[in-house]
Amino acid sequence: MQKDSVQQRYLSVSAAAIYLGMSQSALRYKLALRRLAYCKVGKTVRIDRLELDRFLSENTIPPVGYKGRR
């Protein structure tokens, strides 16, 4: 099995920034403020893709007049 075909659950800061559509510095700032959970192994920071999805979900602003859950 090729490594490229396996979808990684834990992403590097650069991959997580691309996933979120933000700069690495903006993501690192959110990590420093502890707005996102992360795992640190030695000097390496990894961010769970499920945590990124939760972050996006919690920071989604519904359109005006939306009567759904919130």
N, C-alpha and C positions, 0 to 999 in steps of 0.2 A: 504494500500500500504506500502511495506517495504521500509525503508530508503536506504537499499543497492541497491534497484532496480532503484533508482532515480540517474541520472547522475548529479553531482554537477557542476554548472557553475563556481563558485568561489572556488578556491583551497587554502589550507594551503601551507605554504612554503615547508613543507616536501612532500606533495602530488605533488606540482608543480615541485619540483626537480626531483621526480621520473618520472613525465610526460615528462620532458625535457631530462632526462638521465644524470643529473649532480648532484654534491654534493649540500647539503643545503648551505654550506659556499660559494660556487661559486655563487649560486643563490642570496644569501643575499648580496654579493659583487656587483652584477649587479643591485640589487634594491637600494643599497646605492649610486651607481653612476647614478641612475635614467635612466638606460638602458631599464627598463621594468616599465610599469605603474602598480600600485597596489592600493588597498583600505585598509585603516587602520581604524579599529573600536576599539577604546580603545587601548589596546596593541596588538590586534590581527591583523595580516597582511593576506589579502586575495588577490589572483591574479586571474584575469579573464582568463578562458581557451581560450577565443577568442584572448586575448592579447598574450598568449603563442604561439598560432598558428601563429599570425602575426609576432612575434619575430622569430620563426623558418623560416617562409617564407622569411622574409627580410634578414636573415643570411644564406640562402641556396646559395651555390656556385655551378653554373652549371658545367657540365663536359667540358673538353677541346673540342673545335670544335662544341659546341652546338650553334645552330642558332636561338633558340627560344627567347621569350620575356625576357627582363631583364632591 
